[in-house]
Amino acid sequence: HIWLSANQADADVYVYLSDVDEKGEAYYVTDGQLRAGWAKMYDNNVLAQHQLDVKPELPWHGYEQAQWQEGILASGEPVELTFDLLPTSWKFKKGHKIRISIAGADAATFELNPTICPDGTLGSCKETTYTIHTDAAHPSRVELPIIPSRSQVQASR
């Protein structure tokens, strides 16, 4: 969940989850991305026209042209972007830290946002400032599942 405002009308947001060891060495764990114009959430069963019970229960965004929100960030007000990270299984060792990195582009892997980079090149990109809000009214956060220890599982039986 990222509450974002920007000096542009649209944004691409890339989130990277890393494991940082005691020496400061970072290891990529997973990532997720979302173009802000697709921020609106939809009931996954509605998207499937109630013909399937869609699983898993993840953030589901629109995909049809009518569901696109043109200029979603144009007002300068924070917008909540909710999306999932790619599934993975990772155990963070004792003494390690969890690092979240946020970027506005991943030019080596993904198409640049045509609203911000009209020619599709880094040189054509408009200067962009993203603000991530973290106050009580805009609680940006990452939710990660916690696997209980064996002793916690045995105690719950």
Residue pairs with C-beta under 8 A, 6 or more apart in sequence:
1 80
1 81
1 82
1 139
1 140
1 141
1 142
1 143
2 13
2 15
2 80
2 81
2 82
2 102
2 132
2 140
3 78
3 79
3 80
3 81
3 132
3 133
3 134
3 138
3 139
3 140
4 11
4 13
4 36
4 73
4 78
4 79
4 81
4 130
4 131
4 132
4 133
5 73
5 76
5 77
5 78
5 79
5 130
5 131
5 133
6 36
6 73
6 128
6 129
6 130
6 131
7 76
7 127
7 128
7 129
8 73
8 115
8 116
8 126
8 128
9 70
9 71
9 72
9 73
9 74
9 115
10 35
10 36
10 37
10 71
10 72
10 73
10 113
10 115
10 116
11 35
11 36
11 73
11 104
11 113
11 116
11 128
11 130
12 33
12 34
12 35
12 36
12 104
12 105
12 110
12 112
12 113
12 116
13 33
13 34
13 35
13 36
13 81
13 83
13 102
13 103
13 104
13 130
14 31
14 32
14 33
14 102
14 103
14 104
14 105
14 106
14 110
15 31
15 32
15 33
15 83
15 85
15 100
15 101
15 102
15 142
16 28
16 30
16 31
16 100
16 101
16 102
16 103
17 28
17 29
17 30
17 31
17 85
17 98
17 99
17 100
17 142
17 144
18 26
18 27
18 28
18 29
18 98
18 99
18 100
18 101
19 26
19 27
19 29
19 90
19 92
19 93
19 96
19 97
19 98
19 99
20 26
20 27
20 96
20 97
20 98
20 99
21 27
21 93
21 95
21 96
22 95
22 96
26 99
29 88
29 90
30 85
30 86
30 87
30 88
30 90
31 85
31 86
32 83
32 84
32 85
32 86
33 83
33 106
33 110
34 61
34 81
34 83
35 113
36 69
36 72
36 73
36 79
36 81
37 68
37 69
37 70
37 72
38 61
38 62
38 63
38 67
38 68
38 69
39 61
39 69
39 72
39 79
39 80
39 81
39 82
40 61
40 62
40 67
40 69
41 59
41 60
41 61
41 82
42 60
42 61
42 62
42 67
43 60
44 54
44 57
44 58
44 60
45 52
45 53
45 54
47 54
47 60
47 62
47 63
48 54
54 60
58 84
59 82
59 83
59 84
61 67
61 83
62 68
72 79
73 79
78 131
78 133
78 138
80 138
91 147
92 98
98 144
100 142
102 130
102 132
104 116
104 128
104 130
105 112
105 113
105 117
105 122
105 125
107 122
111 120
112 120
112 121
112 122
112 125
114 120
116 125
116 126
116 128
117 124
117 125
117 126
118 124
132 140
133 140
134 140
148 156
